[in-house]
Amino acid sequence: MRAGGRPAGRRPGRSTTRAQILAAARRQFAAKGYERASLRAIATDAGVDQRLVTHFFGSKHGIFLAAMALPVDPSALVAEVAAAGVQGMGERLARRWVTIWDSAEGRHLVGVLRAAVSNERAARMMREVFVHLVLRQLVRTLDLDQPDRRAAQVASQLFGLVLVRYVVRLEPVASMTPDEIAAWMGPTLQRYLEDGEAGGRRRRQKDGEARTLR
C-alpha cells in the first residue's frame, strides 16, 4: 500500500484514456452518425475534458478515422479517384476499392461488414464511411446530377462485391486480381455514374450536335 492508503500499481495513463475516448466515439458515431456526433458528446461519454479529445485526435474527422481504424483517409480516397475526372472513374474506383479490402490494414473491415448485416449500429458506421464520406462526396466533387441516387447505386455494386469476394468467397471472384475486378465491374460503375435520365439527355444532345455538324 502507498501512503494514504492508496493501493500500489500503475495509474490509468495515456493508452487507457485514448482507448476510453475511442470506445465513446464508436458509441456516439454508431448512435448519431458522423454529422450529429460532436466532440463534446464524445468527451462527455468518455468522462474526459473535450480538450483531451482534441489533444489525442485533433478533430472530429481525426477521431472518426481512428475509431473506424480505416486503412485510408476517405477525403484522400475521393481526391485520388476523382483526380482524372469522370472518364474511367468506374475502373479506378473498383480497383482502389478492392486494394483497400485486400490490404492487411483493411482486413478488419470484413468483420465490420459481417456485423453490419445483422446489427444496425455497425451498418450505420459502414454507411457513414463508405456511402456518405466517400461515394456521395465523390459524385458531388464531379458536380454530377442526382448524387445520392448515383452513390447508392454504386454502393450496391461495391458492397455486393465485398460480400461475394470476402464473406461468401465465391469463385472466381474471390481469386480475381484488382485489375480483373476493375475490368469487369468498372463499366457497370461507370454507367451508374454517367447514365440515367440526365445522362441520356446529354447523349441525345451530343448526337444531335454531331448530326448538325455533318
C-alpha positions, 0 to 999 in steps of 0.5 A: 500500500502507498501512503494514504492508503492508496493501493500500489500499481500503475495509474490509468495513463495515456493508452487507457484514456485514448482507448476510453475516448475511442470506445465513446466515439464508436458509441456516439458515431454508431448512435448519431452518425458522423454529422450529429456526433460532436466532440463534446458528446464524445468527451462527455461519454468518455468522462474526459475534458473535450480538450483531451479529445482534441489533444489525442485526435485533433478533430472530429474527422481525426477521431472518426478515422481512428475509431473506424481504424480505416486503412485510408483517409476517405477525403484522400480516397475521393481526391485520388479517384476523382483526380482524372475526372469522370472518364474511367472513374468506374475502373479506378474506383473498383480497383482502389476499392478492392486494394483497400479490402485486400490490404492487411490494414483493411482486413478488419473491415470484413468483420465490420461488414459481417456485423453490419448485416445483422446489427444496425449500429455497425451498418450505420458506421459502414454507411457513414464511411463508405456511402456518405464520406466517400461515394456521395462526396465523390459524385458531388466533387464531379458536380454530377446530377442526382448524387445520392441516387448515383452513390447508392447505386454504386454502393450496391455494386461495391458492397455486393462485391465485398460480400461475394469476394470476402464473406461468401468467397465465391469463385472466381471472384474471390481469386480475381486480381484488382485489375480483373475486378476493375475490368469487369465491374468498372463499366457497370460503375461507370454507367451508374455514374454517367447514365440515367435520365440526365445522362441520356439527355446529354447523349441525345444532345451530343448526337444531335450536335454531331448530326448538325455538324455533318 
